Amino acid sequence: MFIAYSVYSYFNSDSIVKYGQQLYTQLDEKFILMLAVGFFAQLVDGALGMGYGVVSTTLLLSGGLNPAVISGSVHTAEMFSSGASGFSHYRFGNVNKKLFRTLLIPGVLGSIGGAILLSYAGEAFSGYIRPVISIYTLLLGIRILINAFRNKRKIQKVKRAGWLAGAGGFLDSFGGGGWGPLVTSTLISKGRTPKYVIGSVSLTEFFVTMASAVTFFFLLGVSHWQSIIGLIIGGILAAPIAARLVGKLPIKKMFIGVGCIVIFSSLRIIWLAVSKMI
């Protein structure tokens, strides 16, 4: 209701219809590509708890866009897909309510802080922080793969989960992705059941991305609507499928999938940072 009221306060019914007709005439192969990217990104993210920001941001970075614009566009689209994903996970009983409450407020505050800093600091500091965090997530990915091949995983107590959520929210806004790789990877590396970790983190992600998207909207506005709408539709279509998969996939294969996603995305960021320094 809040979002609908905000939109209606800026646009009347005639302008919305006119804008919709103009948008339809501008749809081309790029929209189809974004639709496919949004579907695949959300399918990975909803099933493994990470990957949406990495896939979407990588594609937009290839177009040479400003990092703040990219992050704002991705989070605007991700707000819808993560909402559908979170609702689907909640419906299928994949959410641990206690864990959700622990992650919610710190994640939102970290997301707002990262969006504000990126809007004013720009690309300079983002290039230094992401490789450092990627080294951490790389180690987590290796640890997850090791856990996947153990017969029994010892469950450890997760300490300072709120600080973890705050860091994940900050990195997600400031670096264009990182909520899933940091938060999901850390919780799963402690031996927690992937089904409930992914479901709880995915539901929290909706509020984190919404806080980021709203912050970027007020500071920078939103551009590249054609790409955003393609990502939104693709993500919404994939969300219920991914939520159903997370309850069906074997735990061992889920650990392997999460580990591979984390290692690949971490190595990619580290490699790009090293290449710029050479």
Phi, psi and omega in degrees: 000320179297315180295316181297319179295320180297317179294316183294332180290338179261331184232138171266177186297322181294318181292327178293317178296317180296316179294323178296321178294319178295320181295321181297321181290342182266355181290133181216202181299330180297322178296317178298319178297315179295325176299315180293319179296316179298320179295310182294317181298316180287329177297317177292314184295317182290328182275328184246353178083012180193162173122337184297308181297321182297310182295311183293316181295322179300317181294316182289328177297328180294342178272000177074027181280160176295136182304323179294321178294318179299310182298319178296318180293314181297318182288330175296315178291319183293335179300320180284313182293321179290330175295315177295321180294314180298319179296320180295317178298318179296320179296322182272008175073032181264005188254129170267108188297324180295316178295321179301314180295326180292323185275336194300294187297312178299322179296318179295314180297318178296322179295316178297317179298318179295321180293319179296315182295318180294323181297327182259327183273329178076211190280337190303306184281333179299325180294337180269325186283318185299317178297325180295314179293327180294328176297319178295314181291331176298315178296322178295320179298319177296319179295323179295318178298322177296317179296330182296331184258010173269143180292321180229132178255124180282123181281126179250153179286133180272113181264145177055047179296329178295317177296323177299315179295320178298317178294320179295318178295319178297312181296323182298317179282314187284326183256359180082010181159150180149349180300308180294307181303323182279306186286309181298316182298316181296315182293319180290326180295341177277002177093008180290153181295121184304323183304311184281329176295310182296317179297315181292316180293322180294320178294318178296327183300328179301313181290326178294313180291326178295318178298318179294314182297317179296320179296314178297324181297315181288329183271323187237342190080181180234131179235179178058053183296328182298316178293319182297315183295321177298317178295321181297309183297315179299318180293319180294322179294325184276338188303308181294329178294315181295320179296325177290324180295324184294339177268352184251330184292142176298144184300318182299316180292327177293319176300315181297317180297314179298314181300316181294318179299315182296313182297316181297310182295323180293314180297323180298314180293318178297317181297317179296321179293318179294321181297324179291330182281334181284000000 
